Amino acid sequence: MNAPQFLDTNIFVYAFGDDERTETAQEIMSAPYVTSVQALNEFAHVMRRKLRRELSEIRKGTVAIQKASARIIPLDIALNHAAFDLVARYNLSFYDALMIAAALEAQSTVFLSEDLQHGLTINNTLTIQNPFL
């Protein structure tokens, strides 16, 4: 059995936002999913710096993401090294590669993100899908 789909940060930002993608993002979050500590950190950053949300609201959001997730992949040195390999092989940004390394660690086969190349397959096991197309 495959691991749940892996969600990128933008899914969470849209789920806690208010635009045409909010409903889709909330629907995605209602199914089992995996994410990483990095996604929680990026969510907090975007919500604070770009969307000017209060810390209490951001904290509630991160707790909700944690509670709803099937698993959250921690950041560690092995993940960091794996990200460098992915950067070299797929010409990704380091932070995107770090997120993908977490998805591979979780053994997910689907990585939902608006920010990466739709249809790209990583290591013949993980496919990037843009759920907002």
C-alpha positions in Angstrom: 0.0 0.0 0.0 1.3 3.5 -0.9 1.9 6.2 1.7 -0.5 9.1 1.7 0.1 11.9 -0.8 2.7 14.5 0.3 1.5 18.1 0.6 3.7 21.1 -0.2 3.4 24.4 1.7 1.2 26.1 -0.8 -1.7 23.7 -0.1 -1.7 24.8 3.5 -1.4 28.5 2.7 -4.4 28.2 0.4 -6.4 26.1 2.8 -6.1 28.9 5.4 -6.6 31.6 2.9 -9.6 33.0 1.1 -9.4 32.7 -2.7 -10.5 30.5 -5.5 -8.0 27.7 -4.4 -9.2 27.6 -0.8 -12.0 25.0 -1.2 -9.8 22.7 -3.3 -6.9 23.0 -0.7 -9.3 22.2 2.2 -10.7 19.2 0.3 -7.1 17.9 -0.2 -6.4 18.3 3.5 -9.4 16.2 4.3 -7.8 13.1 2.9 -4.8 11.4 4.6 -1.6 13.2 3.9 2.1 13.5 4.8 4.1 16.6 5.0 7.4 17.8 6.6 8.6 20.1 9.4 9.9 22.3 6.6 6.3 22.8 5.3 5.2 23.9 8.7 8.1 26.4 8.9 7.4 27.8 5.4 3.7 28.0 6.2 4.5 30.1 9.3 6.8 32.3 7.3 4.4 33.0 4.4 1.5 33.6 6.8 3.5 36.1 8.9 5.5 37.9 6.2 3.3 37.9 3.2 -0.2 37.6 4.5 0.5 39.5 7.8 -1.4 37.1 10.0 -1.1 37.1 13.8 1.1 34.6 15.5 -1.8 33.1 17.4 -3.6 32.4 14.2 -0.4 30.9 12.6 0.1 28.7 15.6 -3.5 27.4 15.4 -3.0 26.7 11.8 0.2 24.7 12.3 -1.4 22.7 15.1 -4.4 22.0 12.8 -2.0 20.8 10.0 -0.1 18.6 12.5 -3.3 17.0 13.9 -4.8 16.3 10.4 -1.6 14.8 9.0 -0.9 11.1 8.9 2.8 11.8 9.4 5.2 14.7 9.6 8.8 14.1 8.4 11.5 15.7 10.5 14.5 17.5 9.0 17.8 15.7 9.6 21.3 15.4 8.1 20.4 12.4 5.9 17.5 14.4 4.4 19.8 17.3 3.8 22.3 15.1 1.9 19.5 13.6 -0.1 18.3 17.1 -1.1 21.8 17.9 -2.5 21.6 14.7 -4.7 18.2 15.8 -6.0 19.4 19.3 -6.8 22.2 17.8 -8.9 20.0 15.3 -10.6 16.9 17.3 -11.3 18.1 20.9 -11.2 15.7 21.8 -8.4 16.1 24.6 -5.9 17.6 23.3 -2.6 14.4 23.9 -0.6 12.2 22.2 -3.2 14.6 19.3 -3.2 14.5 19.1 0.6 10.7 18.9 0.5 10.9 16.2 -2.2 13.5 14.3 -0.2 11.0 14.3 2.7 8.3 12.9 0.4 10.7 10.2 -0.8 11.5 9.4 2.9 7.8 9.0 3.5 7.5 6.7 0.5 4.7 8.9 -1.0 4.1 8.4 -4.7 2.2 11.7 -5.2 3.6 15.2 -4.3 0.9 17.9 -4.5 2.3 21.3 -5.3 1.5 24.3 -7.4 5.2 25.4 -7.5 6.9 22.5 -9.2 6.7 21.0 -12.7 3.4 19.1 -13.1 4.0 15.5 -14.2 7.7 15.4 -13.2 8.6 12.0 -11.8 11.4 11.8 -9.3 13.4 8.6 -8.9 10.7 6.7 -10.8 8.5 6.6 -7.7 7.2 10.1 -6.9 5.1 12.2 -9.3 4.5 15.9 -8.9 0.9 17.0 -9.5 -0.6 20.4 -9.5 -4.1 20.1 -8.0 -5.1 23.6 -9.2 -4.7 23.0 -12.9 
